[in-house]
Amino acid sequence: MTQQQRGDVVDLLLDQHRAIRELCEQVATATAAEREQPFRSLVRLLAVHEAVEEELVHPYVKRRVEGAKDAVAERVEEEREVNRMLAALDSLGPTNPGFEELFTRFRTALLAHAGKEESSEFAGLRAATKPAERAAMAAALRLASSLAPTHPHPGNESAPRALLVGTPMAMIDRARDLLRDALAGRSKADPEGDSSA
């Protein structure tokens, strides 16, 4: 198996950040009537991404990257605030008149947070680990992603809490997603969906 096939957790996380930036741009430039699909994709990707970071990445970085505990604590606090805003946006809905203003604040905070993760945690993780470790983490990240919640759940940013309630929340979230899609008359051909979940 080549390194390309095994993957690298840092590359996977950076790819997710690129997708998050693209979806933010799509939501920001879409009309109110066209925001639903990119916003729902963004909600799902962010919920999965943050849950996996909380369960796997942050704890590993704290253990392996010298002097990273304070930086990780700061990133977790930023995630808490971003998750609160995302939950509010999710409840509000993308066609609500107050959506744009809150989304602008959310996007600014989210992109600043992502940049800090990339320059501190991700760079530190790459420097402090071997390719085989990062490949193993990539496999764990893929598995955890298939079990992660698909909606934000503020207050579950600690690894123990995320592990305790993450899987039940994920099942509820995925059931809600299926119901919402069925009620909206959508097909199951969701490019963000995971047929193994």
C-alpha positions in Angstrom: 0.0 0.0 0.0 1.5 3.3 -1.0 1.5 6.5 1.2 -1.0 8.0 -1.2 -3.5 5.1 -0.6 -3.0 5.2 3.1 -3.3 9.0 3.3 -2.0 11.5 5.8 -4.2 12.9 8.5 -2.8 16.4 8.0 -3.5 16.3 4.3 -7.1 15.1 5.0 -7.7 17.9 7.5 -6.3 20.5 5.1 -8.6 19.0 2.4 -11.5 19.4 4.7 -10.5 23.0 5.5 -10.4 23.7 1.7 -13.9 22.2 1.3 -15.1 24.3 4.2 -13.7 27.5 2.7 -15.3 26.7 -0.7 -18.7 26.0 0.9 -18.5 29.2 2.9 -17.9 31.1 -0.3 -20.8 29.3 -2.0 -23.2 30.2 0.9 -21.9 33.8 1.1 -22.4 34.4 -2.7 -25.7 32.5 -3.2 -29.1 34.1 -3.1 -31.3 33.3 -0.1 -33.2 30.8 -2.3 -30.0 29.1 -3.4 -28.3 28.8 0.0 -30.0 25.7 1.3 -27.9 23.0 -0.3 -24.4 24.5 0.2 -25.4 25.5 3.8 -26.6 22.0 4.6 -23.4 20.6 3.2 -21.4 23.0 5.2 -23.3 22.2 8.4 -22.7 18.5 7.9 -19.0 18.8 7.0 -18.3 21.1 9.9 -20.1 19.0 12.4 -18.2 15.9 11.3 -14.8 17.8 11.1 -15.1 19.3 14.5 -16.3 16.1 16.2 -13.3 14.2 14.8 -10.9 16.9 15.8 -12.3 16.9 19.4 -12.2 13.1 19.6 -8.9 12.4 17.9 -6.8 15.3 16.7 -6.7 17.6 19.7 -5.9 14.9 22.3 -3.2 13.5 20.1 -1.6 16.9 19.4 -1.6 17.6 23.2 0.3 14.4 23.8 2.7 14.5 20.9 3.4 18.2 20.1 5.6 19.8 22.7 4.1 23.0 24.2 0.8 22.5 22.3 -1.6 22.3 25.3 -2.3 26.0 25.5 -2.8 26.4 21.7 -5.2 23.4 21.7 -7.2 24.9 24.6 -7.5 28.1 22.6 -8.6 26.3 19.5 -11.2 24.3 21.5 -12.6 27.6 22.9 -12.8 29.0 19.4 -14.6 25.9 18.3 -17.1 26.3 21.1 -18.0 29.8 19.8 -18.1 28.7 16.2 -20.4 25.8 17.1 -22.7 28.1 19.0 -23.0 30.3 15.9 -23.4 27.3 13.6 -26.2 25.9 15.8 -27.9 29.3 15.7 -27.6 29.5 11.9 -28.9 25.9 11.6 -31.9 26.7 13.7 -32.5 30.0 11.9 -32.3 28.5 8.4 -30.6 30.0 5.4 -33.6 31.9 4.1 -34.3 33.9 7.3 -33.6 37.6 7.0 -31.1 37.6 9.9 -29.1 34.8 8.4 -26.6 36.9 6.3 -25.4 39.0 9.2 -24.8 36.1 11.5 -23.2 34.1 8.7 -20.7 36.9 8.1 -19.6 36.9 11.7 -19.6 33.1 11.8 -17.5 32.9 8.6 -14.9 35.4 9.9 -14.5 33.5 13.1 -14.4 30.1 11.4 -11.8 31.0 8.9 -9.6 32.7 11.5 -9.9 29.5 13.6 -9.0 27.3 10.6 -5.9 29.4 9.9 -4.7 29.1 13.5 -5.2 25.3 13.4 -3.2 25.0 10.2 -0.3 27.1 11.5 -0.1 25.6 15.0 -1.7 22.2 15.4 -1.4 20.8 11.9 2.1 22.1 11.4 3.1 20.7 14.8 1.5 17.4 14.2 3.4 17.0 10.9 6.7 17.9 12.5 6.3 15.7 15.6 5.0 12.5 13.9 6.2 10.0 11.3 4.3 9.2 8.1 3.1 5.9 9.5 1.5 7.6 12.5 -0.2 10.1 10.3 -1.5 7.3 8.0 -2.9 5.4 11.0 -4.5 8.6 12.2 -6.0 9.2 8.7 -7.6 5.7 8.9 -9.0 6.5 12.4 -10.3 9.9 11.1 -12.1 8.2 8.3 -13.8 5.7 10.6 -14.7 8.4 13.2 -16.1 10.6 10.4 -18.6 7.8 9.5 -19.8 7.8 13.2 -19.8 11.5 13.9 -22.8 13.7 14.4 -23.9 15.7 11.3 -25.2 18.8 13.2 -23.4 21.1 15.7 -23.8 20.2 19.4 -22.3 23.1 21.4 -21.0 22.0 24.7 -19.6 18.7 23.5 -16.1 20.0 22.7 -14.3 17.9 25.3 -13.0 14.5 24.1 -14.7 12.5 26.9 -18.1 14.1 26.3 -17.8 13.8 22.6 -17.0 10.1 22.9 -19.8 9.5 25.4 -22.6 11.2 23.5 -21.2 11.5 19.9 -22.5 8.2 18.5 -26.1 8.5 19.8 -26.1 12.1 18.5 -24.8 11.0 15.2 -27.6 8.4 14.8 -30.2 11.0 15.7 -28.7 13.6 13.3 -28.6 11.1 10.5 -32.2 10.2 11.1 -33.1 13.9 11.1 -31.2 14.4 7.8 -33.0 11.5 6.2 -36.4 12.8 7.4 -35.7 16.3 6.2 -34.5 15.0 2.8 -37.6 12.8 2.5 -39.9 15.7 3.4 -38.2 17.9 0.9 -38.5 15.3 -1.8 -34.8 15.0 -2.3 -33.1 11.9 -3.5 -30.5 10.1 -1.4 -27.9 11.0 -4.0 -26.2 13.5 -1.6 -22.6 14.1 -2.6 -21.8 14.7 1.1 -23.5 11.5 2.2 -21.8 8.4 3.3 -23.5 5.2 2.3 -21.6 3.2 4.9 -23.1 5.2 7.8 
